[in-house]
Amino acid sequence: MDEIQAQLKAALAHHQAGELDQAATIYQHVLAANDRQWEARYYLGTLQLQRGDLDQSIRTFLQVVQLQPELPDVYNNLGVAYHAAGKWQEAGQSFEQALRLNPHYERAFFNLGSLFESRGAFSEAVKCYQKAHDLNTGNPETHHKLADALKSAGEWKRAEDIYRELLVATPGDFDLSMKLAYVLVLQRQYQEAIMLYESMLKTNPDHYQILVSLSYVYEAVGNIDAAIKAAERSIQVAPTQPEGYNNLGNALKLQHDLEGARENFKKAISLRPDFAMAEFNLATTRLLQGDLAAGWGGYERRTAIDASPPQQYPGQQWQGEPLTGKSICLWCEQGFGDTLLFLRFAIELKQRGAERVLVLCQTELADLLKQVPEIDQVLIAGDPQPDCDYQCALLSVPRYLKTSLQTIPASVPFLTPPADRQEYWSRVLSELAGIKVGLNWCGNQSFPKNELRSISLESFLPLGELEGIQLISLQQVNGREQIEPLEKEWNLWQPGLEYRAESGDFSETAALMQNLDLVITTDTAVAHLAGALGVPVWILVSRLPEWRWLLERSDSPWYPTARLFRQVELGDWQPVIQAVKAELEQTLSEKSQ
């Protein structure tokens, strides 16, 4: 062995033993004798990276590249140094060069995946981690990172499967168990998540995150007492942490203790002044109480808790300035129901003098909104963005108009379906006898707490017992699988293929609905569509409704033709259905007189 190799061997021994000063001295001694000795320079760069001397490490690795341009390891380590220094583009280029030189370089795939993950490009991270795992299936670290990236990318079932597989190898691993429970919650597998959290609580009785998670899941399934108990326990364990107070506020809100809910949301905000979720929850509690003026400001925090990045549109942010002679582009967010509810404010701005009102809406609503004369142009995602004087989120308009319960623009109808489709459904429905009642029982299944607002079709069977009424399915996309098993139980008329039930079409729903005597629906977009059309609509509302339905009232300040049937006990829809049936019987009796 020559002298330089002997020195390198000694330096590496010090390096591996953590004796970095001794190792660095030998590397520098070797380079002083031969500055083209690339191995010493490569190991020195690695040592500098370990010490966190990133700029020097980068310079050293770049020198090695000049000496050994075909060495994939140096590009990989250079990428790690660039990544740690926040130089994302250079890091990616370095990892990619390492992979060009060695397409089977497991660690370079892993590091590139880590770079993508840190930048929020989770789908790309998944691809890299998957490739690294394929190259070495025995590395649990890579498999774990793959599951984490899948979780962040929204591929929850795949993440769940990997967490379960890893737990087989390391039973009871706390971190893996928490992550498994989390993806179960994301998939609304609440009962299994509760069982997992409860089992972990037995060995970790004072673990704050378990208690916070449990209170959230219990609240999601409507177990108010358990949610309150878990939240209060989390506060006892960690009284200076805000999440427990926020969760307790949500549970008390579910119990209709709105004052208690508000106090806990305020406490959470006092502990974390920028706690967007607590600010939003406090705002929607105020809105639920009918204090719109106090709620609109905090309602703006909805964008901060949305997983998707905030939207950017051309034009100055409108904040209530006069619009006479001006143009404004209003962009829609949230769900279809929100767009339909707040659409009145686009009309209001036009009536207040805006020269041009443009609405950027969901594709599914575009055709229907094109029928609104006050909207000058309807846009969908991908359309060129016209220059406007102002832009604003549609849901923010009432804040700047200082809308109160007394000043809600409630004149209906403010939507009208296409005339030809309305006439078509008039002809079709004229062949049906009896009072024509549209029925909608299920909303978007990805909607938060959809389980608390949707009702099984089977629960509506008592309405089918009434003679003189023809029930008509309004259901599109979700919930249609419930029809076939009950076809022999009652006469629920289903529209033909032109209704586009499989894909969904709001224009067809509106046209059909316009020819009905009554719509009975759960709290979905159909409720808002019926209200906007001015069609008589009975809305079945959960014990804890969306804020727009307020509390106690059987009417709605948003829709003059709406009547609310409220749940008394959370999850118990039978008394609500019976109340609806009784009112239908009364309607039949009055018509027969």
C-alpha positions in Angstrom: 0.0 0.0 0.0 1.5 3.4 -1.0 1.8 6.3 1.4 -1.2 8.3 0.2 -3.6 5.2 0.4 -2.3 4.6 3.9 -3.0 8.2 4.9 -6.5 7.9 3.4 -7.2 4.7 5.2 -6.1 6.4 8.5 -8.3 9.5 7.7 -11.3 7.3 6.9 -10.9 5.5 10.2 -11.0 8.8 12.1 -13.9 10.0 9.9 -16.0 6.9 10.6 -15.2 7.1 14.3 -16.5 10.7 14.3 -13.1 12.2 14.9 -13.6 14.8 12.2 -10.8 17.2 13.1 -8.2 14.5 12.8 -9.7 13.2 9.6 -9.8 16.8 8.1 -6.1 17.3 9.0 -5.1 14.2 7.1 -7.3 15.0 4.0 -5.8 18.5 3.8 -2.2 17.1 4.2 -2.8 14.7 1.3 -4.2 17.5 -0.8 -1.2 19.7 0.1 1.0 17.1 -1.4 -1.2 16.4 -4.4 -4.1 18.8 -5.1 -5.5 16.5 -7.8 -6.0 13.6 -5.3 -9.8 13.5 -5.9 -10.5 10.9 -3.2 -9.2 13.1 -0.4 -11.1 16.0 -1.8 -14.3 14.0 -2.1 -14.1 12.7 1.5 -13.2 16.2 2.7 -16.3 17.6 1.0 -18.4 14.9 2.7 -16.9 15.9 6.1 -17.7 19.5 5.5 -21.3 18.5 4.6 -21.5 16.6 7.9 -20.3 19.7 9.8 -22.9 21.9 8.0 -20.3 23.9 6.2 -22.5 23.9 3.1 -20.8 26.6 1.0 -17.4 25.1 1.5 -18.8 21.6 0.9 -20.3 22.7 -2.4 -17.1 24.3 -3.6 -15.2 21.1 -2.7 -17.6 18.8 -4.5 -17.5 21.1 -7.6 -13.7 20.7 -7.6 -14.1 16.9 -7.5 -16.5 17.1 -10.4 -13.7 18.8 -12.4 -11.4 15.9 -11.6 -13.9 13.0 -11.9 -16.9 14.2 -14.0 -18.2 10.6 -14.4 -18.5 9.8 -10.7 -22.2 9.6 -9.7 -21.5 9.7 -5.9 -20.1 13.2 -6.0 -23.2 14.5 -7.9 -25.4 12.8 -5.3 -23.5 14.4 -2.3 -23.4 17.7 -4.2 -27.2 17.5 -4.5 -27.5 16.9 -0.8 -25.4 19.9 0.0 -27.3 22.1 -2.5 -30.6 20.9 -0.9 -29.5 21.7 2.6 -28.4 25.1 1.4 -31.9 25.8 -0.1 -30.6 25.8 -3.7 -33.4 23.6 -5.0 -32.8 23.8 -8.8 -29.0 23.0 -8.4 -29.9 20.1 -6.1 -32.3 18.6 -8.6 -29.8 19.0 -11.4 -27.1 17.2 -9.4 -29.3 14.3 -8.4 -30.5 13.9 -12.0 -26.9 13.9 -13.3 -26.1 11.2 -10.7 -28.9 9.1 -12.1 -27.8 9.7 -15.7 -24.5 8.3 -14.8 -26.0 5.4 -12.8 -29.7 4.8 -13.6 -29.9 2.2 -10.7 -28.6 4.6 -8.0 -31.0 3.9 -5.2 -29.8 6.7 -2.9 -30.0 9.3 -5.6 -33.6 8.4 -6.2 -34.2 8.6 -2.5 -32.6 12.0 -2.2 -34.4 13.4 -5.3 -37.6 12.2 -3.7 -36.7 14.0 -0.5 -36.1 17.2 -2.5 -39.5 16.9 -4.3 -41.2 16.2 -0.9 -39.7 19.3 0.7 -41.0 21.4 -2.2 -44.5 20.0 -2.0 -44.3 18.0 -5.2 -45.6 14.9 -3.6 -46.6 13.0 -6.8 -43.0 13.3 -8.1 -41.7 12.3 -4.7 -43.8 9.2 -4.8 -42.2 8.2 -8.1 -38.7 8.6 -6.8 -39.3 6.8 -3.5 -41.1 4.0 -5.4 -38.0 3.6 -7.7 -35.7 3.6 -4.8 -37.8 1.0 -3.0 -37.9 -1.2 -6.2 -34.1 -1.1 -6.3 -33.9 -2.2 -2.7 -37.1 -3.7 -1.2 -35.3 -4.5 2.0 -34.9 -0.8 3.1 -37.7 0.1 5.6 -36.6 3.8 5.6 -37.4 4.1 1.9 -40.7 2.2 2.3 -41.7 4.5 5.2 -40.8 7.6 3.2 -42.9 6.3 0.3 -45.9 5.9 2.5 -45.4 9.4 3.9 -45.3 10.8 0.3 -48.3 8.8 -0.7 -50.2 10.2 2.3 -49.3 13.8 1.3 -50.2 13.1 -2.3 -53.7 12.0 -1.3 -53.1 8.3 -2.1 -54.3 7.3 1.3 -55.1 3.7 0.6 -51.7 2.9 -0.7 -50.1 4.7 2.3 -52.4 2.7 4.6 -51.2 -0.6 3.1 -47.6 0.3 3.5 -48.0 1.5 7.1 -49.8 -1.8 7.9 -47.0 -3.8 6.3 -44.3 -1.9 8.2 -46.2 -2.4 11.5 -46.1 -6.2 10.9 -42.3 -5.9 11.0 -42.3 -3.5 14.0 -45.5 -4.2 16.0 -46.6 -1.3 18.2 -44.3 1.3 16.6 -45.8 4.6 17.9 -44.9 6.8 14.8 -46.3 4.2 12.4 -49.4 3.7 14.4 -50.1 7.4 14.5 -49.7 7.7 10.8 -51.9 4.7 10.1 -54.6 6.1 12.3 -54.3 9.4 10.5 -54.8 7.9 7.0 -57.7 5.9 8.4 -59.3 9.2 9.5 -58.7 10.7 6.1 -60.5 7.8 4.5 -63.3 8.2 7.1 -62.6 4.8 8.6 -63.4 6.4 11.9 -64.2 3.4 14.0 -60.9 1.6 13.3 -59.1 4.9 13.9 -60.8 5.3 17.3 -59.9 1.7 18.2 -56.3 2.3 17.3 -56.1 5.6 19.1 -57.7 4.1 22.2 -55.3 1.2 22.2 -52.3 3.6 22.0 -53.8 5.6 24.8 -53.6 2.7 27.2 -49.8 2.8 27.1 -49.6 6.6 26.6 -52.5 7.9 28.7 -51.2 11.5 28.8 -50.2 11.8 25.1 -51.5 15.1 23.9 -51.6 14.3 20.2 -53.5 11.1 20.7 -56.1 12.9 22.9 -56.4 15.8 20.3 -56.9 13.3 17.5 -59.4 11.3 19.5 -61.5 14.4 20.2 -61.5 15.3 16.5 -62.6 11.8 15.4 -65.3 11.5 18.1 -66.6 14.9 17.0 -66.6 13.8 13.4 -68.8 10.8 14.2 -71.1 12.8 16.4 -70.1 11.3 19.7 -70.3 14.6 21.6 -69.6 13.3 25.1 -66.5 11.4 24.1 -65.3 14.3 22.0 -65.7 16.7 25.0 -64.0 14.3 27.4 -61.0 13.7 25.1 -60.6 17.5 24.4 -60.8 18.4 28.1 -58.3 15.7 28.9 -55.9 17.1 26.2 -56.2 20.5 27.8 -55.4 19.1 31.2 -52.3 17.4 29.8 -51.2 20.5 27.8 -53.0 23.6 28.9 -50.8 25.9 26.8 -51.4 24.1 23.6 -54.2 25.6 21.4 -55.5 22.5 19.5 -57.3 21.1 22.6 -59.4 24.3 23.0 -60.2 24.4 19.3 -61.4 20.8 19.5 -63.4 21.5 22.6 -65.0 24.4 20.9 -66.1 22.2 18.0 -67.6 19.6 20.4 -69.5 22.3 22.4 -70.7 23.7 19.1 -72.1 20.3 18.2 -73.8 20.4 21.6 -75.3 23.8 20.7 -73.3 25.4 23.5 -72.3 28.2 21.2 -71.1 30.6 23.9 -68.8 27.9 25.3 -67.6 27.1 21.8 -66.8 30.8 21.2 -64.8 31.1 24.5 -62.7 28.0 23.6 -62.0 29.3 20.1 -60.9 32.6 21.6 -58.7 30.8 24.1 -57.1 28.8 21.2 -56.4 32.1 19.3 -54.9 33.7 22.4 -52.4 30.9 22.6 -51.7 31.0 18.9 -52.7 34.4 17.4 -52.3 33.1 13.9 -54.4 29.9 14.4 -56.4 30.0 11.2 -58.6 27.0 11.9 -59.7 28.5 15.3 -60.3 31.9 13.7 -62.5 30.2 11.0 -64.4 28.2 13.6 -65.0 31.3 15.7 -66.3 33.1 12.6 -68.6 30.3 11.5 -70.0 30.1 15.0 -70.8 33.8 14.9 -72.4 33.3 11.4 -74.4 30.4 12.8 -75.7 32.7 15.5 -76.8 35.2 12.8 -74.1 37.7 13.6 -72.9 38.0 10.0 -71.1 41.3 10.6 -68.9 39.8 13.2 -68.3 36.6 11.2 -67.4 37.8 7.7 -63.8 38.8 8.7 -62.8 35.5 10.2 -64.6 33.7 7.4 -61.8 34.9 5.2 -59.5 32.5 7.0 -61.1 29.7 4.9 -58.3 30.1 2.4 -55.6 29.6 5.0 -57.0 26.2 6.0 -57.6 25.0 2.4 -55.0 22.5 1.3 -54.8 23.9 -2.2 -52.6 26.9 -2.9 -54.4 30.4 -2.9 -55.6 31.5 -6.3 -54.1 34.5 -8.0 -56.0 36.5 -10.6 -55.3 39.7 -12.6 -56.7 43.0 -11.3 -56.7 44.9 -8.0 -58.3 43.2 -5.0 -61.8 44.7 -4.6 -62.5 45.8 -1.1 -65.8 47.6 -1.5 -64.8 50.4 -3.8 -67.5 51.9 -6.1 -67.8 49.9 -9.3 -69.6 52.4 -11.5 -68.0 52.1 -14.9 -65.6 49.4 -13.6 -65.2 45.7 -14.3 -64.8 43.0 -11.7 -64.0 39.3 -12.0 -65.4 37.1 -9.2 -63.9 33.7 -8.7 -65.7 30.8 -7.1 -64.3 28.4 -4.5 -65.4 25.7 -2.1 -68.4 23.6 -3.3 -71.3 24.0 -5.8 -73.6 25.0 -3.0 -71.4 27.9 -2.0 -71.4 29.2 -5.5 -75.1 28.9 -5.8 -75.7 30.6 -2.4 -73.3 33.5 -3.0 -74.2 34.0 -6.7 -76.7 36.6 -5.6 -73.8 38.9 -4.7 -72.5 38.9 -8.3 -76.0 40.0 -9.4 -76.0 42.6 -6.6 -72.7 44.2 -7.8 -74.2 44.5 -11.3 -77.3 46.1 -9.9 -75.1 48.5 -7.9 -73.5 49.8 -11.1 -70.6 47.6 -12.1 -70.1 47.9 -15.8 -69.0 44.3 -16.3 -69.3 41.4 -14.0 -67.3 38.2 -14.8 -67.6 35.0 -12.9 -65.0 32.3 -12.9 -66.9 29.2 -11.8 -66.9 25.4 -11.7 -67.3 23.8 -15.1 -70.4 22.0 -14.0 -72.2 25.2 -13.2 -71.1 27.3 -16.2 -74.0 26.5 -18.6 -76.5 27.4 -15.9 -74.8 30.6 -14.9 -74.7 31.7 -18.5 -78.5 32.1 -18.2 -78.1 34.9 -15.6 -78.4 38.3 -17.5 -76.5 40.2 -14.8 -73.4 38.2 -15.5 -71.6 39.6 -18.5 -69.1 36.7 -19.0 -68.8 33.2 -17.4 -65.3 31.7 -17.3 -64.1 28.2 -16.3 -60.6 27.0 -15.4 -58.3 27.2 -18.4 -60.0 30.1 -20.1 -57.9 33.2 -20.8 -58.2 35.7 -18.0 -59.5 39.0 -19.2 -58.1 42.2 -17.7 -60.4 43.6 -15.1 -60.3 46.7 -12.9 -60.9 44.5 -9.8 -61.0 40.8 -8.8 -62.5 39.2 -5.7 -63.5 35.9 -4.3 -67.3 35.5 -4.7 -67.5 34.4 -1.0 -65.8 37.6 0.1 -68.2 40.0 -1.5 -70.7 40.1 1.5 -67.9 41.1 3.8 -67.3 44.2 1.7 -71.0 44.9 1.3 -71.3 44.6 5.1 -74.2 42.1 4.6 -76.4 41.4 7.6 -79.4 39.1 8.0 -81.6 42.0 7.2 -79.8 43.0 4.0 -79.2 39.6 2.4 -80.3 40.0 -1.3 -83.1 37.4 -1.1 -85.2 38.1 -4.2 -85.9 34.8 -6.1 -85.6 33.4 -8.6 -82.1 34.6 -9.6 -81.5 31.5 -11.7 -83.4 30.3 -14.7 -82.8 27.0 -16.6 -82.5 27.0 -20.4 -86.0 27.4 -21.8 -85.8 24.5 -24.2 -84.8 22.0 -21.4 -87.5 23.4 -19.1 -90.1 22.8 -21.8 -88.8 19.3 -22.4 -89.1 18.3 -18.8 -92.6 19.9 -18.7 -93.7 17.5 -21.4 -92.1 14.5 -19.8 -93.5 15.2 -16.3 -97.0 16.0 -17.6 -97.4 12.3 -18.1 -97.0 11.6 -14.4 -100.0 11.8 -12.1 -100.1 13.3 -8.7 -98.1 16.0 -6.8 -94.6 15.9 -8.2 -92.0 15.8 -5.4 -88.3 15.8 -6.2 -86.1 13.8 -3.8 -82.4 14.2 -3.1 -80.8 12.3 -0.3 -77.0 12.3 -0.7 -74.4 15.0 -1.3 -70.8 14.9 -2.4 -69.2 12.1 -0.4 -65.9 13.9 -0.1 -67.6 16.8 1.7 -66.4 17.1 5.4 -68.9 15.3 7.7 -71.0 14.2 4.8 -72.2 11.4 7.0 -73.9 13.9 9.3 -75.9 15.6 6.5 -76.7 12.8 4.0 -79.6 10.4 4.7 -80.0 6.9 3.3 -82.6 6.5 0.7 -84.2 3.7 2.7 -85.0 6.3 5.4 -87.4 8.0 3.0 -89.5 4.9 2.4 -92.3 6.2 4.6 -92.9 9.0 2.0 -93.6 6.3 -0.6 -96.6 5.2 1.4 -98.6 8.4 0.5 -101.0 8.2 -2.3 -101.4 11.1 -4.7 -97.7 11.9 -4.6 -95.1 11.0 -7.3 -91.6 10.9 -5.9 -89.0 11.8 -8.5 -85.3 11.1 -8.1 -83.1 14.2 -8.4 -80.0 12.3 -7.5 -76.9 12.6 -9.7 -73.5 11.0 -9.4 -73.4 10.1 -5.6 -76.0 7.9 -3.9 -77.6 6.4 -7.0 -76.4 3.0 -6.0 -79.0 3.0 -3.3 -81.9 3.0 -5.7 -81.8 -0.5 -7.3 -82.0 -2.5 -4.0 -85.2 -0.5 -3.1 -86.9 -0.5 -6.5 -89.5 -3.0 -5.5 -90.3 -1.1 -2.2 -91.8 2.0 -3.8 -92.5 4.0 -6.9 -89.5 6.3 -7.2 -89.5 7.7 -10.7 -86.1 8.1 -12.4 -85.4 10.4 -15.3 -84.0 9.0 -18.4 -80.4 9.1 -19.8 -80.9 12.7 -20.9 -80.9 13.7 -17.2 -77.2 12.8 -17.2 -77.4 11.3 -13.7 -74.1 9.5 -13.9 -72.0 12.6 -14.8 -74.1 15.3 -13.3 -75.6 18.4 -15.0 -76.9 21.3 -13.1 -78.8 22.7 -16.1 -80.8 19.5 -16.4 -81.5 19.3 -12.7 -82.7 23.0 -12.7 -84.9 22.4 -15.8 -86.5 19.3 -14.2 -86.8 21.0 -10.8 -88.6 24.0 -12.3 -91.5 21.7 -13.2 -91.9 20.2 -9.7 -94.4 21.1 -7.1 -91.9 20.5 -4.3 -88.3 19.5 -3.7 -87.3 17.5 -0.5 -83.6 17.4 0.0 -80.8 17.0 2.5 -78.3 19.9 2.9 -76.6 19.6 -0.5 -76.2 21.8 -3.6 -79.7 20.8 -4.6 -81.1 22.7 -1.7 -79.4 25.9 -3.0 -80.4 25.2 -6.5 -84.1 24.9 -5.6 -83.9 28.0 -3.5 -82.2 30.0 -6.2 -84.9 28.9 -8.7 -87.7 29.9 -6.3 -89.0 26.4 -6.2 -90.7 25.3 -2.9 -88.0 23.3 -1.1 -88.0 21.4 2.2 -84.5 21.1 3.5 -83.6 18.4 6.1 -81.0 19.8 8.3 -78.6 18.1 10.7 -78.5 18.8 14.4 -75.4 20.9 13.7 -76.2 22.6 10.4 -73.9 24.6 8.1 -73.8 28.1 9.4 -76.1 29.5 6.7 -79.1 27.6 8.1 -78.7 29.3 11.5 -80.4 27.6 14.5 -84.0 27.1 15.6 -85.6 28.8 12.6 -87.8 26.8 10.2 -87.4 29.5 7.5 -84.3 30.8 5.7 -83.3 34.5 5.2 -81.5 33.3 2.1 -84.3 31.5 0.3 -88.0 32.7 0.7 -89.3 29.4 -0.7 -87.4 27.2 1.7 -88.6 25.4 4.8 -86.3 23.7 7.3 -86.9 20.5 9.1 -84.4 20.1 11.8 -82.9 17.1 13.5 -83.3 17.1 17.3 -80.9 14.2 18.1 -77.7 14.0 16.1 -77.9 11.1 13.7 -81.6 10.4 14.2 -83.5 11.2 11.0 -86.6 9.2 11.7 -88.5 12.0 13.5 -87.5 14.4 10.7 -88.9 12.1 8.0 -92.1 11.6 10.0 -92.5 15.3 10.3 -92.0 15.7 6.5 -94.6 12.9 5.9 -97.1 14.6 8.2 -96.7 17.9 6.3 -97.1 16.1 3.0 -100.3 14.5 4.2 -101.5 17.9 5.2 -100.7 19.3 1.8 -102.6 16.4 0.1 -105.6 17.1 2.4 -105.6 20.8 1.5 -105.5 20.1 -2.2 -108.3 17.6 -2.0 -110.6 20.2 -0.4 
